């Protein structure tokens, strides 16, 4: 699974778990959407020299409008977390922490735009 796919699947899961929406579906669903969320994963890394993990995501929330979309908000979300050390489990733990932080921010942005 690519990092971008992991972000998409995880964001859908987090939005569903938030309980703020009647339904959260991927594109191609037969349901008529009232809100469209698109994003670009810009950064997801563990920088051992700096001792931090970093993540950034550009998120666009729009509403369907006629045959197009009307942007509601666009945000660049970012997070950092200290690395607990140089081992693979410590690097993964830090990356998971920044990933969770980014997803939490994204849920708040989408919920506020709804």
Buried (B, 14 or more C-beta within 10 A) or exposed (E): EEBEEEBBEBBBEBBEEBEBBEEBEEEEEEEEBEBBBBBEBEBBBBBEEEEBBBBBBBBBBBBEEEEEBEEBEEBEBBBBBEBBEEEEEBBEBBBEBBBBBBBBBBBBBBBEBE
